[in-house]
């Protein structure tokens, strides 16, 4: 009896001569694997020299294209040019084609660390999320690979034209940082942020510190329990978050007998307010922010009065608490006291930060070196300290002395 035979068209004759359909046997690839997706496209993969399975960064219309890609990968392995790093970058780039900017930005914010391995501080993370949802919203739903240099330039130009130059610079800097990481991850080939100087642009407005007379008017006009706060901001140069986290124990009073000689302010913490999370006590702005500042003796009586009349006797108590006497003082609450005082001084537009500038310029006028200014203000670099020396007229004094030598 004749044995069954496989027909050329994929049919088989049974013993009674009837025809039965039989499926074609799937061809086994000599290298890698190919599977047909429900969409009709083909996905190719292979196990690399690292023992891991690697998928093609894209799917293919035709089976021959998938086999061609596998042949290229096999050739790279055989000639020694295959790299696990390059392969991972290619795979990441493929995933990036379907990832939106908003999705990637959120992942970036959640996993971002500094050179010390610390994650973003809550206030910084909140500010970045605000920029992503605000100024960077036009890119939110776009795929990473769809963000082009032309689109970035048009977006940046629109922000600058609208008069938000400082915010445009901050948003651009964030966008550039996020997309730089996308390049390093292999999700993008190049960074589309290519506008020179865009991250450092500003409105050019200078923060003018108060004059001595204006400062005195502010001290006279502000609510008594905040007079010492003005003094510490102006003469110690503490930031608002540092000031409102100062506690009684952070003031060190050195006496000789009954005579007060020195008041030193020990700054080691700062508080920030994050929407949805409340007040968060943490580190100062940088490591340099941890410092001890000696106050000029002429302001000591105001600090003594505050400790005697407005502060608690408990070492852990806040120096400048909210109205309840226990919780941190929100800027919005303090503004009700600050605004009338600065208005009384004729400076209704002056920001609180201008008091810090006052102390810096006074220290520079007193002869403080760049290193001394850097230490007093808690700056990480001397670049900012140089600004205060220029403001204080040190260049003019140097020029005058040079002229005397001529």
LOGUTI-156880 format. One line per 3 residues: number of its first residue (from 1); their letters; for each residue x, y, z of C-alpha. Coordinates in steps of 0.05 Angstrom, whole numbers. Example, Ala and Ser with C-alpha at 12.3 -4.5 7.8 and 13.67 -1.06 7.14 Angstrom:
<doros>
1	AS	246,-90,156  273,-21,143
</doros>
This chain:
<doros>
1	XXX	0,0,0  26,68,-19  50,110,39
4	XXX	20,179,50  57,234,15  61,309,28
7	XXX	30,347,-30  67,406,-60  10,451,-43
10	XXX	6,429,30  -45,372,24  -40,299,43
13	XXX	-74,237,12  -103,188,63  -108,112,52
16	XXX	-176,119,19  -151,170,-30  -187,229,0
19	XXX	-150,295,7  -137,326,75  -109,396,88
22	XXX	-46,400,130  -13,463,156  55,482,130
25	XXX	110,469,180  138,535,207  209,548,184
28	XXX	258,550,242  306,609,236  380,591,236
31	XXX	393,651,281  344,686,327  268,682,324
34	XXX	212,716,286  139,718,306  80,747,269
37	XXX	40,796,310  -36,803,309  -26,867,269
40	XXX	7,827,213  75,857,226  137,816,245
43	XXX	177,820,309  249,796,309  292,778,369
46	XXX	355,739,387  396,718,447  461,758,448
49	XXX	530,740,475  508,769,542  456,714,549
52	XXX	398,764,544  343,765,492  344,829,450
55	XXX	284,853,409  290,893,346  276,967,362
58	XXX	219,965,312  172,915,278  175,898,204
61	XXX	125,898,147  155,838,113  186,772,137
64	XXX	247,783,94  261,850,128  259,817,197
67	XXX	307,763,172  352,816,143  357,851,210
70	XXX	374,786,245  428,773,193  460,840,209
73	XXX	460,825,284  490,757,272  545,787,229
76	XXX	561,838,284  568,782,335  613,741,289
79	XXX	660,799,271  664,824,343  631,891,333
82	XXX	568,874,374  561,915,438  511,905,494
85	XXX	513,980,508  498,1000,436  444,948,431
88	XXX	411,973,495  413,1045,468  380,1023,404
91	XXX	325,987,442  315,1048,486  310,1092,425
94	XXX	256,1046,398  217,1051,463  226,1127,462
97	XXX	187,1131,397  123,1116,434  139,1152,499
100	XXX	109,1221,511  150,1278,539  105,1284,600
103	XXX	114,1210,616  189,1213,609  194,1279,648
106	XXX	156,1250,707  203,1190,708  262,1237,703
109	XXX	238,1279,762  223,1218,805  292,1186,793
112	XXX	337,1248,786  397,1249,834  453,1299,846
115	XXX	528,1284,849  520,1260,920  466,1210,901
118	XXX	410,1249,934  341,1255,901  311,1322,885
121	XXX	286,1361,944  210,1364,950  207,1438,933
124	XXX	252,1429,872  211,1369,847  147,1408,856
127	XXX	176,1467,817  197,1421,760  128,1390,757
130	XXX	98,1459,755  141,1478,695  124,1412,659
133	XXX	50,1426,668  57,1500,654  110,1529,608
136	XXX	128,1460,578  56,1438,568  60,1445,491
139	XXX	108,1385,491  70,1343,542  34,1296,494
142	XXX	89,1296,441  132,1235,431  205,1248,451
145	XXX	228,1235,380  177,1285,353  208,1344,390
148	XXX	250,1381,338  299,1440,343  249,1481,302
151	XXX	193,1466,352  237,1484,411  258,1550,379
154	XXX	186,1568,363  163,1551,434  219,1591,466
157	XXX	208,1651,421  134,1651,440  150,1652,514
160	XXX	200,1708,507  152,1749,464  99,1740,518
163	XXX	146,1775,567  163,1715,610  237,1715,596
166	XXX	260,1689,664  209,1632,664  227,1616,592
169	XXX	300,1608,614  282,1563,672  235,1520,630
172	XXX	286,1516,574  341,1494,622  295,1440,650
175	XXX	275,1416,580  348,1413,559  367,1373,621
178	XXX	311,1323,612  326,1312,538  401,1307,552
181	XXX	385,1247,596  341,1220,539  402,1224,494
184	XXX	445,1188,546  391,1135,552  392,1124,477
187	XXX	321,1148,468  344,1207,425  403,1214,378
190	XXX	413,1288,391  385,1340,438  337,1387,401
193	XXX	353,1443,451  406,1482,413  391,1555,430
196	XXX	455,1587,454  447,1626,519  373,1610,527
199	XXX	382,1579,596  417,1640,624  370,1693,596
202	XXX	336,1740,645  295,1803,646  356,1842,666
205	XXX	321,1871,727  368,1880,785  349,1869,857
208	XXX	364,1935,890  378,1930,965  348,1982,1010
211	XXX	389,2041,1033  407,2048,1106  350,2098,1115
214	XXX	300,2053,1080  320,1993,1123  310,2034,1186
217	XXX	240,2054,1162  223,1981,1150  247,1962,1220
220	XXX	206,2018,1250  143,2002,1211  140,1926,1214
223	XXX	102,1888,1267  146,1887,1330  153,1811,1333
226	XXX	184,1812,1263  236,1868,1274  289,1816,1290
229	XXX	271,1777,1227  286,1839,1185  352,1848,1222
232	XXX	374,1775,1212  356,1778,1138  393,1843,1128
235	XXX	454,1834,1172  463,1758,1172  440,1748,1100
238	XXX	397,1687,1117  347,1662,1065  273,1661,1082
241	XXX	272,1585,1089  332,1588,1135  303,1645,1176
244	XXX	235,1612,1189  269,1547,1211  315,1582,1261
247	XXX	301,1560,1332  320,1591,1399  378,1542,1406
250	XXX	408,1567,1340  425,1635,1371  490,1633,1410
253	XXX	499,1690,1459  570,1701,1485  576,1743,1548
256	XXX	631,1769,1592  600,1775,1659  533,1809,1648
259	XXX	555,1843,1584  535,1813,1517  595,1810,1470
262	XXX	574,1768,1410  512,1738,1379  525,1683,1330
265	XXX	472,1652,1286  480,1578,1271  446,1559,1206
268	XXX	440,1484,1193  369,1473,1166  317,1504,1122
271	XXX	242,1496,1113  203,1496,1048  128,1493,1034
274	XXX	106,1444,981  35,1446,954  -2,1385,977
277	XXX	53,1365,1026  57,1425,1073  121,1448,1108
280	XXX	182,1404,1099  244,1415,1142  309,1393,1108
283	XXX	379,1413,1090  401,1483,1070  404,1501,996
286	XXX	474,1471,991  528,1443,1037  557,1513,1040
289	XXX	492,1537,1070  510,1505,1137  547,1563,1171
292	XXX	556,1607,1232  545,1681,1223  567,1733,1274
295	XXX	521,1794,1278  547,1866,1279  545,1888,1352
298	XXX	499,1947,1338  439,1902,1323  448,1858,1385
301	XXX	397,1898,1427  341,1883,1377  356,1808,1380
304	XXX	358,1810,1456  291,1846,1457  261,1793,1412
307	XXX	286,1736,1455  259,1770,1517  191,1793,1492
310	XXX	171,1749,1433  208,1683,1436  196,1621,1477
313	XXX	244,1598,1530  246,1527,1500  309,1514,1458
316	XXX	270,1477,1404  218,1533,1395  217,1571,1329
319	XXX	243,1642,1332  190,1667,1284  130,1620,1286
322	XXX	62,1630,1255  5,1663,1294  -8,1598,1331
325	XXX	62,1603,1362  82,1533,1341  80,1521,1266
328	XXX	123,1551,1211  109,1620,1184  82,1617,1112
331	XXX	106,1671,1064  34,1689,1048  21,1702,1122
334	XXX	85,1742,1131  69,1784,1069  13,1818,1108
337	XXX	66,1847,1154  122,1856,1103  82,1894,1050
340	XXX	60,1953,1094  131,1959,1121  165,1963,1053
343	XXX	111,2010,1028  125,2056,1087  198,2057,1066
346	XXX	178,2078,996  198,2011,965  131,1976,951
349	XXX	164,1932,897  223,1909,938  227,1833,948
352	XXX	246,1803,1015  309,1775,982  335,1847,975
355	XXX	351,1847,1049  401,1791,1037  433,1834,984
358	XXX	437,1891,1034  478,1850,1083  523,1824,1028
361	XXX	540,1893,1001  552,1920,1072  600,1863,1085
364	XXX	636,1878,1020  641,1951,1038  670,1931,1105
367	XXX	727,1897,1068  704,1824,1066  743,1781,1017
370	XXX	708,1737,965  719,1676,1009  690,1712,1070
373	XXX	629,1734,1031  620,1664,1004  623,1635,1074
376	XXX	577,1687,1105  523,1680,1052  528,1605,1045
379	XXX	545,1605,970  576,1543,938  620,1586,892
382	XXX	653,1654,894  616,1676,831  557,1705,869
385	XXX	602,1738,920  638,1775,864  572,1807,845
388	XXX	566,1839,914  637,1865,912  621,1900,846
391	XXX	557,1927,874  594,1954,935  638,1997,891
394	XXX	702,1957,901  721,1965,828  715,2040,833
397	XXX	759,2041,895  811,1997,862  812,2042,801
400	XXX	821,2103,845  880,2072,881  912,2051,814
403	XXX	906,2123,791  941,2146,854  1001,2103,835
406	X	1007,2133,765
</doros>
